Amino acid sequence: MESKVDYTGLSEELKNSYDAMFACHREHRAGTPGELWVLLDHELNQVRLNPDAQLAFNQPACVDLAVFAKHFTPSEKIFNNLQLRDGAELRFQSIDSEEQGDATHFSAWGFQYEPHQSLRLLNFRKVDLFDPNKLSAIDEQLFNQRHLFGIISHELRTPAATLKMLIDDLEDGASLPGHLPQLRETVDHLLAVLQDMNQAVNPSRALPATKTRFHPNRLLENVHAQMRRMAELADIQLHITLIKNEKLLLESDLQRLKIIALNLIKNAILHSRGTQIWLTAEWQPRAGCGYLKIRVDDDGRGIPEAEREKVFEPFERLDTEADGSGLGLFIVRQSINELNGSVAITRNAKGGASFEVSVPVKNISEAPVTPVFRQESPDTRRLLEKMRILVVEDDPVIRMVSKSLLSKCVEHVDVAEDGLVGYNKVRAGDYDLILSDYFMPVLDGLEMIKKIRADGIHTPIVSVTAAVLGQEAEALLDAGASRVIAKPISMKAFIDLVEQLNITD
């Protein structure tokens, strides 16, 4: 793209900045469609147009930003310098040029110049309103939904594929006892992923990071076992380097650390174009704490320095056509931020990419041994011994397991197989807590909650359901549910609920 900007009245410093931005755009966004482009300088409040844009918008070569923006709907897309992230494409509807009283519609792509955040380039392409391929409001909604489905697909694919491979092995005659640990690890990871997705979709109900005691070598071994088959299918060798100190015991959010490591390895498998991947852990101690460093190296093509920040943006896959939604490294960055950690990308000695994650963790190797699992307080224990709970669940196995689990610490546990039976039992009984599924025959959990609340019954109701990602959860809360949590409920989660709900005897 040639600059062809009217530099009249500009300082040499500003001319150099403009030229550098055009050069950066040519290097990174050469494929951007549209020959109409404008340069927005938010610091000078000026817009400079190339000749084609001058004709299309009927504007001079240099115009005031406010004058230029008033012709557009929505004008804030032009004014707001924070709407575009570095190098990201932006498509929006109804940019209207009031030429001869008629509206002309354009699609627009934005480019942010990182060294000078006040500078932006917008490329425009005219859209024929009668073109069936134009982007409509419905298309935009579907586009956003596809992005959300991409997140879901990306995060569920790895554990689902692992489960399928394990099942295939069992069908081929493998030993079930030998696969049980990996099956349990994979299911635990799957449930943790679902919980993280729930927090991402519903940030207002995000839960704090969990704390688990672990040895880093067990983390690496589990990640290696889960990703080894995927690497083999791609003709890639996956190596791990363990920490020598087997007595080391750390405390951190193990599931988020696993998500980080899994996505880094998956990214290397899909995009590095290498033949080997190394997963390494290193412990850097400090007084009572320290830093756990997880590094993933490959012998592939590496990542250019100018592209290293961009890879963490959602849906960015650089120039690769490999499978994947472009969300893996975005999820890595999110998880690292939640752990107050950092990540650096460099080129290693083999010419490939090196991702090094550093996370502050607590060293409890020398601390007195205390129970790892959540224990109720004496007051909570006394309350549990007097509680009456109703479990409303249509699945007979889950109903049986829930009653068996809760009966270990609760005085009385009653069950109901659908919402109508549950509603009738609530009206006839005196319960301290109700645990209910959502999707059930006869009367679902949502309608049951509405009927209970309509009768003026204020017993805490916790919806224990798989429907925690979208509008279903909001509907349950609006109907009167006290909490919405993901299946299956654990004893730790149950004790936390009892204490959070302030149930009294």
Secondary structure, DSSP 8 states (H G I E B T S, - for coil): -------TT--HHHHHHHHHHHHHHHHH-TT---SEEEEEETTTTEEEE-HHHHHHHT--SEEEHHHHHTTSSSTHHHH-TTSS-TT-----S---EEETTEEEEEEEEEEE-TT-TTEEEEEEEEE-TT-TTS--HHHHHHHHHHHHHHHHHHHHHHHHHHHHHHHHHHHTT--HHHHHHHHHHHHHHHHHHHHHHHHHH-GGG------EEE-HHHHHHHHHHHHHHHHHHTT-EEEEE--S-TT--EEE-HHHHHHHHHHHHHHHHHHS--SEEEEEEEEEEETTEEEEEEEEEESS----GGGTTGGGSTT--TT---SS-S-HHHHHHHHHHHTT-EEEEEE-TTSSEEEEEEEEEEE-TTS----SS----HHHHHHHTT-EEEEE-S-HHHHHHHHHHHTTT-SEEEEESSHHHHHHHHHHS--SEEEE-SS-SSS-HHHHHHHHHHTT----EEEEES--SSHHHHHHHHHT-SEEEESS--HHHHHHHHHHTT---
